[in-house]
Amino acid sequence: MGILYNRVAEQIQSLIREGVYREGERLPGVRVLSRQFGVSISTVLQAHQTLENRGYLEARERSGYFVRLPRVNTPVPAMARSRSRPAPVSARDMAVDLCSQDQQRMVPLAAAVPHADFLPLRQIQQASLWAARQGLDVLDYSFPGKLVYRRQLAQRMTALGVPVVPDEILATNGAQEAIILALRAITVPGDIVAVESPSFPGILQALEIAGLRALEIPVHPTDGLSLEGLQMALEQWHVKACVVVTNHSNPMGARMADSRKQQLVAMLEQAGVPLIEDDIYGDLPHTGERPRPAKAFDRTGNVIYCSSFSKTISPGLRLGWIVAGRYQAEVHQQKYFSNLATASLPQLAVARFLEQGGYDRYLRTVRQRYLEATERLRAAIGRDFPEGTAVSQPQGGFVLWVELPNRASGTEVFRRAREEDINVAPGRMFSTTDKFEHFLRLNGANPWSERIERAVQRLGQLTAEVAGRPM
Ligand SMILES: Cc1ncc(COP(=O)(O)O)c(C=O)c1O
């Protein structure tokens, strides 16, 4: 009997893991399940009790059993404390190739790239076929971008509280190019740029190629960039620009509240420092409304807004945009001088997808899937990593920031994991200093599978070895 109810519990749990029953859904009634599994009602009830204890089910009076994903009590990493000095960036030393082709055989827990399963593949294929049939329209240069694309973006941005016209929008090769153009337009080599700490490595790399110095400002795990830290930095240093991922930062997953975005914009305006806002994860809140960007509080054109469709539609389209405010002329010139224009076909395809409402429909489902996927990964880390591990609780996007116990070296875990074809991002990539040496960033945008589950278990064991801690 004991073995039987455990077996039923395992089967239901694996159906939940496979996503057959999703978070918040009601399980079929006990009678139905007893017929389905060919067991008695009391066996089903015992299986339910087991799953409730494991955190996978919730009994609601008179309504039945509902699926929930186990919440772990793993703490969230603390905010970095140390005050920083401006430092030249040498991202080359830190850059680890996380997404090249030969990485494809590895367990993909490193690059912040969604597994194809999450992407709207069929819809974008159809839109691309349609775009390819648009004759001459696909074949010419499209500086500053296809009007149909920029019109769609203008509509979306206006709905977010940023009333812009298509002429204020420039199509770019992803958000990375947008950030590079913005930095080039407003700085000269040697300038100091305030960045988040931990920071998305691509931003540090953008600083490096422009010969800029990074001044790291701590990021709070839920509130985002420390405004107090930024204020002190502005008083002490001659900062020329500030780059912030305001919504669901990478790697922390933090989101600044509207009031803090408003303060950020006002503080930088007063200091005469342009804000480069990277809003690439803004469309991916796990719950609730799409948050507004800081640009919505910009009354003077001091915010340069950058974003892309890499985290939603596909990174391979290489399609983003920039709204450069009062720096528009310089930014547009940088774009024209560096590569003339962005490819037309992806712009036409994405414009079509947006115009037909497909993008909004897709977002409605994928947000919930990212919540489930990151929660599942969090739960697995909570279970399989040694005590003392802390994990971020992102409010959107799909990456997790993991602090290892005993200040164990993330680089060492990364190296050992790589030998076993498991890829993770070592914490040292996220700073110009070694202050995040004992961190890892994990990509949660993978459908759950035994392969991922085993990889997380193995990472936990490797961490225990490196930390010198028993499991
Ligand atoms: C915060 C952040 N900004 C920018 C980028 C680069 O985006 P894109 O592929 O649009 O150039 C990424 C990609 O990982 C990111 O996480």
The ligand as an ORCA input file, in Angstrom:
! r2SCAN-3c Opt
* xyz 0 1
  C      20.482     43.188    -20.015
  C      20.822     42.859    -21.430
  N      21.026     43.864    -22.297
  C      21.353     43.621    -23.588
  C      21.499     42.337    -24.064
  C      21.884     42.111    -25.493
  O      20.745     42.036    -26.260
  P      20.682     41.891    -27.828
  O      20.723     40.432    -28.151
  O      19.374     42.511    -28.173
  O      21.817     42.643    -28.424
  C      21.271     41.262    -23.199
  C      21.433     39.866    -23.659
  O      21.708     38.967    -22.897
  C      20.922     41.528    -21.854
  O      20.703     40.547    -20.966
*
